[in-house]
Structure formats: C-alpha cells, structure tokens
Amino acid sequence: MSLDFGEYLYNNLPDVEFVDFSRSFNEIKAVKSEEELELARKCVRAHEHLIDTVPSLLRPGRFEYEILADLEHRSRYIGCDNIGNIAVGSASLGKGPAFYKNFRANRCLEAGDAVAVMIEVSGPGGIYGEVSRTFCLGEPKQSLLDLFEIAKNAQYAVANAMKPGVKGKDLDRVYNDYVTQFGIEKNARFVGHGQGYDMMEAPTIGPREEMEIKENMFFAIHPRIVKNGEVAMCCDNFVVTKEGALRMTRTKQKIIQVEY
C-alpha cells in the first residue's frame, strides 16, 4: 500500500480507528517458518553462484556499470525475483572502494585495483539475502588483508553473541568492543539487519534497536571497516540458533585475487 493511499483512507474514513501495528508486524515477520528458511537457503545458494562469477567479469578496461549490468542479467537468468541492490565500486590499492549504482558506477578498472561488489537480490521464492566481497586485480596489500581479518572476526564476534533474548543494541556493543581495540571507530549506522520478503527488516544491529533476537531469524551481518583510507567489508547470511547465529553462506571469506 502506498503512503498516499494510506493517507486517503485515514482522511476519508472518520469512523474507523487506525492503530499502529508496525512493531507487532515486525515481530511476526522477523521469525521465519521452515518454508521461509528453505527459500532463504535457495536465496543464499543464488548469491553464492553470483559472487563466484565475479572474477570472470573483472579485467582492466571494463567499467563498473558493465559488471553491474552483467550481475543483474545473471540474477534474472537464474530465477531471482527482484533486484534490490547490486553495487560495484573500484579504487586503486590503498584506497577504499565505495559501492556505486547506475550512472555513478562509471569508473574504468585498472590493473592493481581493488573492486568491491555488493549483491542484494531476492532468490527464487522472494526471500532476500546479501553477500559482499572485495576482489583485487593483482596482489592485495597486506594492510587490506589485515583489515579484512578484523571485519571477518568482528562478524563472528557478533554472530556468536546473537542468541535468543539479546537485543540489537547489545550486539552493537559487542561489535564496538571488538573493533575499537584496533583503533577503528564505533558503528555509526548498523552492522547487520534482518532479511525476508523485504531487503531490510527488523531487527537491526544498531545502538537503538530494542527488539530481541529470536531463533530462526534470518540475518545479514556485514561489518564495514574503515582505517587509514582503506575499506574492508565481510558480508554473509546467517540463521539464528539457540547457540548463536550459524553462517549459511559458503563463499570463502577472503580478499579474492583475480588472474586475468
């Protein structure tokens, strides 16, 4: 329902009581059924396939938007329902690539570049997932490898603490406690979020999130670490269990060097 239609109903039905049900609705959506978890697994498999094809798309002389368009085409080709967000960004080694979409993704790749790729599509059946990796057209700098290790370990610190009963703001503190020991700034946005029929769902991993974590929630956990101008991100899909969040994404967690 569009906001305009909702406002029309509110303004033209004076005898009807309108109740804000959004928080309760978010609670219902957040916990996934067995059927939804099976669709989530199919979604994760689609993301693995797409991210595994990226090295074949990268070479000097190609533009970011060309890689983005190739990934959108392949998403449709394997039955993904909706393109929520596919973004590609590149930069020379030692600089942090951002994520760009559409007309902004217009840089031409060069030898030695770092290329960040983000894929957020809904798989067959309509459940959204998310994966991101950084690729290097040449040998990556040790500082980038080290930064990625911090991002990966921060992800696992959050996942291990993601047990039923804790809140998103508690997980935000877990993240901050881990990264600040490396001289990295505290989370300024959110470190992850629920996923489902919407690309981003409650609860989030952020300083104001009051919703409790429950078993069978489906999450993206995506620490994005910035230090000395370099950027590293480790983004994978998780399902919440009694013991913590279990990683569903099988893609190797590393900076990927591309031979071309």
C-alpha angles and dihedrals in degrees: 000000000000121000090242092057091046091052090048091055092046093050097043103042103063094164094055122090114224117207127192102238096164098110093048090044090052089053091053094047095046098066110068126217121228089259091052092047090054089052088048090055090052089049091052091050089053091051091050090053093049097047090046090058094055097089089060089057098051126089136125112280098037121112124233091241091056091057090045091052092048091054093048090051093049091048090057092043094059094047104263108162104214138013102225098167134342114172134174129189134172138191139165114273112280092036125089116247114221125207116261133186136195116338094002091062091080106121118119114231118243134193110277095026126142111225122198117201125191122188122187111165134140113249127222104308097032106271114135126226137172139217134169134181137168120233127197126210090212136001112332120234116256090237090060092048090050092048092051090053089056090050092048094048091046088054091054093045088057094042093051090051093046097103129143111280100030119108131231091249089055090055089049088059090049089055094046093048090053102045100039091066086068094051093259121141122252121262110287098182121009134308096214145339145206120274135201135114085346120058091232122030138166136304105059127188098241142116097269102039110124099172114111122236114248135190116273096026113144115223145181110213109193119166110190109198123197123189132154092349095307124113131203127177131186112192125175141149122256138183119211118241132174090266097046138284117325118213111238098180111094097190110121114261103233145096103273119224112210122214113206 
